[in-house]
Amino acid sequence: MNKKMIVQPGSYPEKNGLYDPAQEKDSCGVGFVANIKGQPSHQIMLDAHHINARMDHRGGCGFEENTGDGAGVLTALPHSFFRRIAGELSVELPAPGHYAVGNIFLPQDPAERRYCQEQIETIIAEEGQTFLVWRQVPTDPVGANIGPASLAAQPTIDQLFIAANDIEGDAFERTLYIIRRRFSELLKRHTDHLTQGHMVYACSLSSKVIVYKGMLTPGQLFPFYPDLENTHFETHLAMVHSRFSTNTFPSWARAQPNRYMSHNGEINTLMGNKNMMTARQGSVQSPLFGAEINKLFP
């Protein structure tokens, strides 16, 4: 017998009747633009905005036409832009490659948000890296005409700055991966402290790339994030995504690009892949992670 399906803003429904969240699939639009010489410019962002707007037909929306299934963009770190931003926060950034930036979704509740920030800062220190500063990412939901359902589910969007400590390159990226995995799993389990733990999600945390995304339509993405329209935001590449959640529920976290890729939603082996990795977890080894690989589980 089917039970009434109740979904909290930003969360997912439980298995019910013919609906099974493990069997969800979607179909989306993906675009990419780059300067093949690696020269950053704001023109790349203008072109990315144009591409995403042209994929409006590949992006879904709900009964509210201004509540989108999801849209986002992945770019290289805009170093000159972040250097200006950090300066406004009285922070001096290290050289490119020696610091990382991440866009993190956190609870709307101020106390829960600060609790999450403190846990993340502790993990950064435990992994031997240096926490620099938090920055609340500017957003313009009114100017972007964000719908009521999207607004109700919108997390607080904070930007995290971390300085590398005696590591660089791939070694720094691996440490950032461990940091992200640790705080993501930790905060998922802290249900005794968090009523909005489902809002916690790391869009990206890297010394190379950054992701801006949300439960938006393609046309809302750039107006919603003023950073993206700032002429000082320069990059040599941009990957945009317009989500059409054919058989899935939209959310801020499920918007794409993901941290390193975008796809059109037809990775039909997802459940099998997850089960296979869970089964092999006890035997997984890596010469790069060594004993620290256990920090990546589950």
C-alpha positions as CSV (number, residue, x, y, z in Angstrom):
1,M,0.0,0.0,0.0
2,N,1.4,3.4,-1.0
3,K,1.9,6.0,1.7
4,K,1.7,9.7,1.4
5,M,4.9,11.2,-0.1
6,I,6.2,14.1,2.0
7,V,9.3,15.9,0.9
8,Q,11.1,18.5,2.9
9,P,12.6,21.4,0.9
10,G,16.1,20.4,-0.3
11,S,15.7,16.7,0.7
12,Y,14.6,13.6,-1.2
13,P,11.5,11.4,-0.8
14,E,11.8,7.8,0.5
15,K,11.1,4.7,-1.6
16,N,7.3,4.5,-2.2
17,G,5.2,2.5,-4.5
18,L,6.8,2.5,-8.0
19,Y,9.1,5.3,-7.0
20,D,12.6,4.2,-6.0
21,P,15.4,6.9,-5.6
22,A,18.0,4.3,-6.5
23,Q,16.5,4.0,-10.0
24,E,16.4,7.7,-10.8
25,K,17.7,8.9,-14.2
26,D,17.7,12.3,-15.9
27,S,18.6,14.0,-19.2
28,C,20.4,17.3,-19.5
29,G,22.4,19.7,-21.7
30,V,26.1,20.2,-21.5
31,G,28.4,22.9,-23.0
32,F,32.1,23.8,-22.9
33,V,34.2,26.7,-24.1
34,A,37.9,27.2,-23.6
35,N,40.9,29.2,-24.8
36,I,43.2,26.6,-26.2
37,K,46.3,28.7,-25.3
38,G,45.2,28.8,-21.7
39,Q,44.8,32.6,-21.6
40,P,42.1,33.7,-19.1
41,S,39.6,36.4,-20.0
42,H,36.1,37.4,-19.0
43,Q,35.0,36.7,-22.6
44,I,35.0,33.0,-21.7
45,M,32.3,33.7,-19.1
46,L,30.2,35.8,-21.5
47,D,30.4,32.9,-24.0
48,A,29.5,30.4,-21.3
49,H,26.5,32.4,-20.3
50,H,25.4,32.5,-24.0
51,I,25.8,28.7,-24.4
52,N,23.8,28.0,-21.2
53,A,21.0,30.3,-22.2
54,R,20.8,28.5,-25.6
55,M,20.2,25.2,-23.7
56,D,17.1,26.4,-22.0
57,H,15.2,23.7,-23.8
58,R,17.4,21.1,-22.2
59,G,16.6,22.4,-18.7
60,G,13.5,21.5,-16.8
61,C,11.3,23.5,-14.5
62,G,8.4,22.7,-12.1
63,F,4.9,24.1,-12.0
64,E,6.6,27.4,-11.1
65,E,8.3,28.3,-14.4
66,N,11.0,30.2,-12.4
67,T,12.0,27.2,-10.3
68,G,14.5,25.3,-12.4
69,D,15.7,21.7,-12.2
70,G,19.3,23.0,-12.0
71,A,22.0,25.0,-13.8
72,G,25.7,25.6,-13.1
73,V,29.2,26.4,-14.4
74,L,32.6,25.0,-13.7
75,T,35.6,27.3,-14.3
76,A,39.3,27.5,-13.6
77,L,40.1,29.4,-10.4
78,P,39.9,33.1,-11.3
79,H,43.1,34.1,-9.5
80,S,43.0,37.9,-10.0
81,F,39.4,38.0,-9.0
82,F,40.0,36.0,-5.8
83,R,43.0,38.0,-4.9
84,R,40.9,41.2,-5.0
85,I,38.1,39.5,-2.9
86,A,40.7,38.2,-0.4
87,G,42.2,41.7,-0.1
88,E,38.7,43.1,0.8
89,L,38.6,40.4,3.6
90,S,42.1,41.5,4.8
91,V,43.6,38.2,3.6
92,E,46.7,37.8,1.4
93,L,46.4,34.7,-0.8
94,P,49.5,32.5,-1.6
95,A,50.6,32.0,-5.2
96,P,48.3,30.1,-7.6
97,G,48.4,26.4,-6.9
98,H,49.2,27.0,-3.2
99,Y,45.7,27.8,-2.1
100,A,42.2,26.4,-2.7
101,V,38.7,27.7,-2.9
102,G,35.5,25.9,-2.5
103,N,31.8,26.8,-2.7
104,I,30.0,25.0,0.1
105,F,26.3,24.7,0.7
106,L,25.5,25.1,4.4
107,P,22.3,25.2,6.6
108,Q,20.1,28.3,6.5
109,D,20.0,28.3,10.3
110,P,22.8,30.6,11.6
111,A,23.7,28.4,14.6
112,E,23.9,25.2,12.5
113,R,25.8,27.0,9.8
114,R,28.4,28.1,12.3
115,Y,28.6,24.7,13.8
116,C,29.4,23.2,10.3
117,Q,32.0,25.9,9.7
118,E,33.7,25.0,12.9
119,Q,33.8,21.3,12.1
120,I,35.3,22.0,8.7
121,E,37.9,24.3,10.2
122,T,38.9,21.6,12.7
123,I,39.3,19.0,9.9
124,I,41.4,21.4,7.8
125,A,43.8,21.8,10.8
126,E,43.9,18.1,11.5
127,E,44.9,17.5,7.9
128,G,47.8,20.0,8.3
129,Q,46.5,22.8,6.1
130,T,45.7,26.4,6.9
131,F,42.2,27.8,7.1
132,L,42.2,31.3,5.7
133,V,38.7,32.8,5.7
134,W,35.0,32.2,5.0
135,R,33.2,34.5,2.5
136,Q,29.4,34.4,2.0
137,V,28.9,34.2,-1.7
138,P,26.8,37.2,-3.0
139,T,23.5,36.1,-4.5
140,D,20.6,38.0,-6.1
141,P,17.5,35.9,-5.9
142,V,15.2,38.9,-6.6
143,G,17.1,40.0,-9.7
144,A,17.3,36.5,-11.0
145,N,13.6,36.0,-10.3
146,I,14.0,32.7,-8.3
147,G,10.8,30.8,-7.7
148,P,9.3,30.0,-4.3
149,A,10.2,26.3,-4.2
150,S,13.9,27.1,-5.1
151,L,14.0,29.8,-2.5
152,A,12.6,27.6,0.2
153,A,15.3,25.0,-0.5
154,Q,18.2,27.4,-0.9
155,P,21.1,26.7,1.4
156,T,23.5,29.4,2.7
157,I,26.3,29.5,0.1
158,D,29.7,30.1,1.6
159,Q,33.2,30.2,0.0
160,L,36.0,28.5,1.8
161,F,39.7,29.6,1.4
162,I,42.5,27.2,2.4
163,A,46.3,27.7,2.1
164,A,48.5,24.8,1.3
165,N,51.1,23.9,4.0
166,D,54.3,22.3,2.6
167,I,52.5,20.5,-0.3
168,E,51.5,21.4,-3.8
169,G,50.1,20.0,-7.0
170,D,48.4,16.6,-6.9
171,A,49.4,16.1,-3.3
172,F,47.5,19.2,-2.3
173,E,44.5,18.1,-4.4
174,R,44.5,14.7,-2.6
175,T,44.5,16.4,0.8
176,L,41.6,18.6,-0.3
177,Y,39.7,15.5,-1.3
178,I,40.3,13.9,2.1
179,I,39.1,17.1,3.8
180,R,36.0,17.3,1.7
181,R,35.2,13.6,2.2
182,R,35.7,13.8,6.0
183,F,33.5,16.8,6.6
184,S,30.8,15.7,4.2
185,E,30.4,12.3,5.9
186,L,30.8,13.8,9.4
187,L,28.1,16.4,9.0
188,K,25.7,13.8,7.4
189,R,26.0,11.8,10.6
190,H,25.6,14.7,13.0
191,T,21.8,14.5,13.1
192,D,21.8,15.3,16.8
193,H,23.3,18.7,16.1
194,L,21.7,19.4,12.7
195,T,18.1,19.6,11.6
196,Q,19.3,21.0,8.2
197,G,22.2,18.6,7.6
198,H,20.7,17.6,4.2
199,M,21.7,21.1,3.0
200,V,25.4,20.5,3.5
201,Y,27.2,19.9,0.2
202,A,30.6,20.8,-1.2
203,C,30.1,22.0,-4.8
204,S,33.9,22.0,-5.2
205,L,37.1,22.3,-3.2
206,S,40.2,22.6,-5.4
207,S,43.3,24.6,-6.2
208,K,42.4,24.3,-9.9
209,V,38.6,24.7,-10.5
210,I,35.5,26.0,-8.9
211,V,31.8,25.3,-9.4
212,Y,28.8,27.7,-9.1
213,K,25.5,26.0,-9.4
214,G,22.0,25.8,-7.9
215,M,18.3,24.8,-8.3
216,L,18.1,27.4,-11.2
217,T,17.1,27.7,-14.8
218,P,19.9,28.4,-17.3
219,G,18.9,32.0,-17.6
220,Q,18.9,32.5,-13.8
221,L,22.5,31.2,-13.2
222,F,24.5,34.3,-14.0
223,P,22.1,36.9,-12.6
224,F,21.8,34.9,-9.4
225,Y,25.6,34.8,-8.8
226,P,27.0,38.4,-9.3
227,D,30.5,36.9,-9.2
228,L,30.0,35.4,-12.6
229,E,29.1,38.7,-14.2
230,N,32.0,40.5,-12.5
231,T,34.4,41.6,-15.3
232,H,37.4,40.7,-13.0
233,F,36.2,37.0,-13.1
234,E,38.6,35.7,-15.8
235,T,39.1,32.0,-16.8
236,H,40.5,30.1,-19.7
237,L,37.7,27.5,-19.6
238,A,34.1,27.1,-18.6
239,M,31.8,24.1,-18.6
240,V,28.1,24.8,-18.3
241,H,25.2,22.4,-17.5
242,S,21.4,22.7,-17.8
243,R,19.6,20.0,-15.9
244,F,16.4,18.2,-17.0
245,S,15.5,15.9,-14.1
246,T,13.4,13.4,-16.2
247,N,12.7,10.9,-13.4
248,T,14.5,12.6,-10.5
249,F,13.8,15.2,-7.9
250,P,15.5,18.6,-8.3
251,S,17.7,20.0,-5.6
252,W,20.5,22.5,-5.1
253,A,23.1,19.7,-4.6
254,R,22.0,17.7,-7.6
255,A,22.5,20.6,-10.0
256,Q,25.6,20.2,-12.2
257,P,28.5,20.5,-13.1
258,N,29.8,18.0,-10.6
259,R,33.2,18.6,-9.1
260,Y,35.2,17.3,-12.0
261,M,32.6,16.5,-14.8
262,S,29.2,17.0,-16.3
263,H,27.0,14.4,-17.8
264,N,23.6,14.1,-19.5
265,G,22.1,11.9,-16.7
266,E,22.4,8.6,-18.4
267,I,24.9,6.8,-16.2
268,N,22.6,3.9,-15.9
269,T,25.1,1.8,-14.0
270,L,25.2,4.2,-11.0
271,M,23.6,1.8,-8.5
272,G,25.8,-1.0,-9.7
273,N,28.9,1.1,-9.4
274,K,28.0,2.2,-5.9
275,N,27.4,-1.4,-4.8
276,M,30.6,-2.6,-6.4
277,M,32.7,0.1,-4.6
278,T,31.0,-0.7,-1.3
279,A,31.8,-4.4,-1.7
280,R,35.4,-3.7,-2.6
281,Q,35.9,-1.1,0.2
282,G,37.8,-3.5,2.5
283,S,40.4,-4.4,-0.2
284,V,41.0,-1.0,-1.7
285,Q,44.6,0.2,-1.6
286,S,46.5,3.1,-3.1
287,P,50.2,3.9,-3.1
288,L,49.3,7.6,-3.1
289,F,46.9,7.7,-0.2
290,G,48.5,4.9,1.8
291,A,46.8,4.3,5.2
292,E,44.9,7.6,4.8
293,I,42.6,5.9,2.3
294,N,40.5,4.8,5.2
295,K,39.5,8.4,5.7
296,L,37.7,8.3,2.4
297,F,35.2,5.6,3.5
298,P,32.3,5.1,3.4
